[in-house]
Amino acid sequence: PYVCPYRLVNIGYTLEDDGKICVVYFNESKKLNRWTRNCICEMSLVLEHLRRKDSIKCVIWSGVGRGFSSGAAFETNPSFACPLSVRNAYQAKGLMGDKDDLALKNLTLSFLRFNKPSIAAVNGVCVGGAVNFAWFFHDIVIASHNANFMYPFSSIGITPELGSSLFLPK
């Protein structure tokens, strides 16, 4: 049966250099590109698409507006634009965590297995999980002169996610 393609809401991308370079960007600039549950879902979708697309040789991740990402949105009742059937299929293949995957284990593993050069182009604010995303999941991090990295985990009383407790020295 025909399945209508999903139109990304929180993430966008462009193809450069005849489709060899993909620039992926967080595009909720009014909220400093926060990571809603839907945004995290879209990160998994985009990452798997990029992994499968042989013509793409390099990926650049960035944010639009004043920031790279303000990190997790901490939603009490998250809403999803991404259809449940798509989320379930990705979860069944271990490519996306369920609603209880607060440490984002599946997303972390997907990024660590990603086999193409990846660059984080950090502009403005980069908070919490977005710092981990930039530092741990990319081959190169380019920070603009106005980049500001913040780790608020201990001050707000939560456990770091996206592998920081594994990758950061004790």
Secondary structure, DSSP 8 states (H G I E B T S, - for coil): --------SSEEEEEETTTTEEEEEE--GGGTT-B-HHHHHHHHHHHHHHHH-TT--EEEEEESTTEEE--B---SS---SS-HHHHHHHHHTTSS--TT-TT-HHHHHHHHH--S-EEEEE-BEEETHHHHHHHHS-SEEEE-TT-EEE--HHHHT----TTHHHHS--
